[in-house]
């Protein structure tokens, strides 16, 4: 879904919520809107206007943990949590879209956990928390989860154009003219493609393509970027390159590498910063 459609749908939902809210009695306080003191379902999330309406912002791949507090004048029977995507029940969640938490006391404290995927990005993801007590009464609250793409999940969705090779020791730009059309394609399956553009195979880029890049990965803490390759004349020897991640956003990737250039009259620790800018894949 395109971002425009997502926000349009979200705006329409908010309009419906506000219209419904106009039929409710006035709020009793700044944090609790229209709660029945004898039966409440409260979430530890950002409260928005409307009866039992909450929201949470998160990036794909980052787990959310929301504390749910239910209070009833009579013993509870269960808490039913239903997931919807674009206002339709998501059957892949729980059993047919709903998971059930059993309860027997008049109060329930439950921590709801969910890890959004890239499939949730720019979608209207919602969770309905419906508590039912032994008397058959019910009370509900709704959580809207606004999922944006994490920088890590964004990596395979872009073409990463090399724009700078900065030599820190010399305090100068070191990118070669023929490298300015180079780029990386980081595939979701962990494979990698290095494209050299039309300016390749001659001059400073005579040896472009002599190394065949085979894979890439990002450490769990997102502090290291790893590439593997082999030389065309020694395919059995796999070389692993490790870069320190200086910057990682959805638009920019800066990698730091320390190289031993003593064979060229420089030091054993020459530091370079490689800057890549996200472009359409």
C-alpha positions as CSV (number, residue, x, y, z in Angstrom):
1,X,0.0,0.0,0.0
2,X,1.3,3.4,-0.8
3,X,1.9,5.8,2.1
4,X,-0.8,8.2,0.8
5,X,-3.4,5.5,0.9
6,X,-2.3,4.4,4.4
7,X,-2.7,7.9,5.8
8,X,-6.0,8.5,4.0
9,X,-7.3,5.3,5.6
10,X,-5.9,6.2,9.0
11,X,-7.5,9.7,8.7
12,X,-10.9,8.2,7.8
13,X,-10.7,5.9,10.8
14,X,-9.9,8.8,13.1
15,X,-12.9,10.7,11.7
16,X,-15.2,7.8,12.5
17,X,-13.7,7.5,15.9
18,X,-14.3,11.2,16.6
19,X,-17.9,11.0,15.4
20,X,-18.5,8.1,17.7
21,X,-16.7,9.9,20.5
22,X,-19.2,12.8,20.1
23,X,-21.9,10.5,21.3
24,X,-20.1,9.6,24.5
25,X,-20.4,11.4,27.8
26,X,-17.7,13.9,28.7
27,X,-14.3,12.5,29.7
28,X,-13.7,12.0,33.4
29,X,-10.0,12.9,33.3
30,X,-7.1,13.6,31.0
31,X,-5.9,10.0,30.8
32,X,-9.1,8.0,31.0
33,X,-11.8,8.6,28.4
34,X,-15.4,7.4,29.2
35,X,-14.3,4.5,31.3
36,X,-16.9,2.6,33.4
37,X,-15.3,2.5,36.8
38,X,-16.8,-0.9,37.4
39,X,-15.3,-2.5,34.3
40,X,-12.1,-1.1,32.6
41,X,-9.5,-2.3,30.1
42,X,-6.5,0.0,30.1
43,X,-3.3,-0.2,28.0
44,X,0.1,1.1,28.8
45,X,0.3,2.9,25.5
46,X,-0.3,6.4,24.1
47,X,-3.9,7.4,24.8
48,X,-5.8,9.1,22.0
49,X,-9.3,10.6,21.8
50,X,-12.1,8.1,22.0
51,X,-13.4,5.3,24.3
52,X,-10.5,2.9,24.9
53,X,-8.4,4.1,22.0
54,X,-4.6,3.8,22.2
55,X,-1.7,3.9,19.7
56,X,1.9,2.7,19.6
57,X,4.6,3.6,17.1
58,X,7.3,1.1,16.2
59,X,9.7,0.0,13.5
60,X,9.5,-3.3,11.8
61,X,11.4,-6.0,13.6
62,X,11.2,-4.3,17.0
63,X,9.1,-6.0,19.6
64,X,6.4,-4.1,21.4
65,X,5.3,-5.0,25.0
66,X,2.1,-3.4,26.2
67,X,0.8,-4.0,29.7
68,X,-2.9,-4.6,29.8
69,X,-4.8,-4.0,33.0
70,X,-8.4,-5.3,33.3
71,X,-10.6,-4.5,36.3
72,X,-14.2,-5.8,36.8
73,X,-16.7,-5.8,39.6
74,X,-17.2,-9.5,39.1
75,X,-14.7,-12.3,38.3
76,X,-13.4,-12.3,34.7
77,X,-13.7,-15.1,32.3
78,X,-11.3,-14.2,29.5
79,X,-9.5,-11.6,27.5
80,X,-9.9,-11.9,23.7
81,X,-7.2,-10.2,21.6
82,X,-8.0,-9.9,17.9
83,X,-5.7,-8.6,15.2
84,X,-6.9,-6.6,12.2
85,X,-5.0,-5.4,9.2
86,X,-6.7,-2.6,7.1
87,X,-9.8,-3.2,9.2
88,X,-10.0,-6.9,8.3
89,X,-9.3,-9.7,10.8
90,X,-5.8,-11.2,10.2
91,X,-6.4,-15.0,10.3
92,X,-2.6,-15.6,10.7
93,X,-2.7,-14.2,14.2
94,X,-3.6,-16.6,17.1
95,X,-6.4,-18.9,16.1
96,X,-8.3,-17.5,13.1
97,X,-7.2,-14.0,14.1
98,X,-7.8,-14.2,17.9
99,X,-5.9,-15.3,20.9
100,X,-7.6,-15.9,24.2
101,X,-6.1,-15.3,27.7
102,X,-8.1,-17.1,30.4
103,X,-8.9,-15.3,33.6
104,X,-10.7,-16.2,36.9
105,X,-10.1,-13.2,39.2
106,X,-11.8,-9.8,39.1
107,X,-8.6,-8.2,37.9
108,X,-6.0,-9.2,35.2
109,X,-2.5,-7.9,34.5
110,X,-1.2,-9.2,31.2
111,X,1.7,-8.2,29.0
112,X,0.9,-8.3,25.3
113,X,3.9,-8.8,23.0
114,X,4.1,-8.4,19.2
115,X,6.9,-8.1,16.7
116,X,5.8,-6.4,13.5
117,X,7.2,-7.5,10.2
118,X,7.8,-5.7,6.9
119,X,4.3,-6.9,5.9
120,X,2.9,-4.5,8.6
121,X,4.7,-1.4,7.3
122,X,2.3,1.3,6.1
123,X,-0.7,-0.8,6.9
124,X,-3.5,-0.1,9.4
125,X,-2.6,-2.7,12.1
126,X,-4.9,-2.9,15.0
127,X,-5.5,-5.0,18.1
128,X,-8.9,-5.3,19.8
129,X,-8.8,-6.2,23.5
130,X,-12.2,-7.5,24.6
131,X,-12.6,-8.6,28.3
132,X,-15.5,-10.7,29.3
133,X,-16.6,-11.3,32.9
134,X,-18.6,-14.2,34.5
135,X,-21.8,-12.1,34.1
136,X,-21.3,-12.1,30.4
137,X,-20.6,-8.3,30.3
138,X,-17.8,-7.1,28.1
139,X,-15.5,-4.1,27.8
140,X,-13.1,-3.3,25.0
141,X,-10.1,-1.2,24.2
142,X,-8.3,-0.8,20.8
143,X,-4.6,-0.4,20.0
144,X,-3.5,1.0,16.7
145,X,0.1,0.0,15.9
146,X,1.8,2.4,13.4
147,X,4.7,0.5,11.8
148,X,7.4,2.2,9.9
149,X,10.3,0.4,8.0
150,X,13.4,-0.1,10.1
151,X,16.8,0.9,8.5
152,X,17.8,-2.8,8.6
153,X,14.7,-4.0,6.8
154,X,15.1,-1.1,4.3
155,X,18.5,-2.2,3.1
156,X,17.3,-4.9,0.6
157,X,14.7,-2.5,-0.8
158,X,17.1,0.1,-2.1
159,X,20.1,0.4,-4.5
160,X,23.0,1.8,-2.4
161,X,25.0,4.2,-4.6
162,X,28.6,4.8,-3.6
163,X,29.1,8.6,-3.2
164,X,32.2,9.0,-1.2
165,X,35.4,7.2,-0.1
166,X,36.9,9.5,2.5
167,X,40.5,8.8,3.6
168,X,40.5,9.8,7.3
169,X,44.3,9.8,7.8
170,X,44.9,12.0,4.8
171,X,41.8,14.1,5.5
172,X,40.8,14.0,1.8
173,X,38.2,12.5,-0.5
174,X,39.6,9.4,-2.2
175,X,36.8,8.2,-4.4
176,X,38.0,7.5,-8.0
177,X,36.1,9.0,-10.9
178,X,35.3,5.5,-12.2
179,X,33.8,4.5,-8.8
180,X,31.2,7.2,-8.8
181,X,28.7,4.9,-10.6
182,X,29.3,1.9,-8.4
183,X,26.5,0.6,-6.2
184,X,25.5,-2.3,-4.0
185,X,22.3,-4.4,-4.2
186,X,21.8,-6.1,-0.8
187,X,19.3,-8.9,-1.4
188,X,16.9,-10.1,1.3
189,X,18.3,-13.7,1.0
190,X,21.8,-12.5,2.1
191,X,23.3,-12.4,-1.4
192,X,24.9,-9.3,-2.7
193,X,25.5,-7.7,-6.1
194,X,28.1,-5.1,-6.8
195,X,27.5,-3.0,-9.9
196,X,30.3,-1.0,-11.5
197,X,28.3,1.1,-14.0
198,X,29.6,1.9,-17.5
199,X,32.8,3.4,-16.3
200,X,34.7,0.2,-15.5
201,X,37.4,-2.2,-16.6
202,X,39.9,0.5,-17.5
203,X,42.3,2.9,-15.7
204,X,41.9,3.0,-11.9
205,X,39.0,0.5,-12.2
206,X,40.9,-2.0,-14.4
207,X,40.4,-4.8,-11.9
208,X,36.6,-4.2,-11.4
209,X,35.0,-7.6,-11.3
210,X,38.1,-9.6,-10.2
211,X,36.4,-10.1,-6.9
212,X,33.1,-11.9,-6.9
213,X,30.9,-10.8,-3.9
214,X,28.8,-13.6,-2.5
215,X,27.1,-12.4,0.7
216,X,26.3,-9.7,3.2
217,X,25.0,-9.5,6.7
218,X,24.4,-7.0,9.5
219,X,25.3,-7.8,13.1
220,X,22.4,-8.1,15.5
221,X,23.5,-4.9,17.3
222,X,23.8,-3.2,13.8
223,X,27.4,-2.2,14.6
224,X,29.1,-4.3,12.0
225,X,28.5,-4.8,8.3
226,X,30.0,-8.0,6.8
227,X,30.7,-8.8,3.1
228,X,32.2,-12.0,1.7
229,X,33.9,-12.5,-1.7
230,X,36.3,-14.7,-3.6
231,X,38.8,-13.8,-6.3
232,X,38.1,-15.1,-9.8
233,X,41.6,-16.8,-9.8
234,X,41.1,-18.4,-6.4
235,X,37.4,-19.3,-6.0
236,X,38.0,-21.7,-3.1
237,X,39.3,-18.9,-0.9
238,X,36.5,-16.9,0.6
239,X,37.5,-13.5,2.1
240,X,35.4,-11.8,4.8
241,X,35.4,-8.0,5.0
242,X,34.2,-6.4,8.2
243,X,33.1,-2.8,8.3
244,X,32.1,-0.7,11.4
245,X,28.7,0.9,10.9
246,X,29.0,4.7,11.4
247,X,25.6,5.7,10.1
248,X,22.5,3.6,9.2
249,X,19.3,5.3,8.3
250,X,16.7,4.6,5.6
251,X,18.5,7.1,3.3
252,X,22.2,6.7,4.2
253,X,24.8,4.0,5.0
254,X,28.3,5.0,6.2
255,X,30.8,2.2,6.7
256,X,34.3,2.5,8.3
257,X,37.1,0.2,7.4
258,X,40.7,0.1,8.6
259,X,43.2,-1.1,5.9
260,X,46.8,-2.2,6.0
261,X,48.5,-0.1,3.3
262,X,52.1,-0.5,4.5
263,X,52.9,-2.2,1.1
264,X,52.1,1.2,-0.5
265,X,54.2,3.3,1.8
266,X,51.4,4.1,4.2
267,X,50.6,2.9,7.7
268,X,49.1,-0.4,8.8
269,X,46.0,1.4,9.9
270,X,44.6,3.6,7.2
271,X,40.9,4.5,7.9
272,X,38.4,4.9,5.2
273,X,34.7,6.0,5.3
274,X,32.5,4.6,2.6
275,X,29.3,6.5,2.1
276,X,26.3,5.0,0.3
277,X,23.1,6.8,-0.5
278,X,19.7,5.0,-1.0
279,X,18.4,5.2,-4.5
280,X,15.4,3.4,-6.2
281,X,16.2,-0.3,-6.7
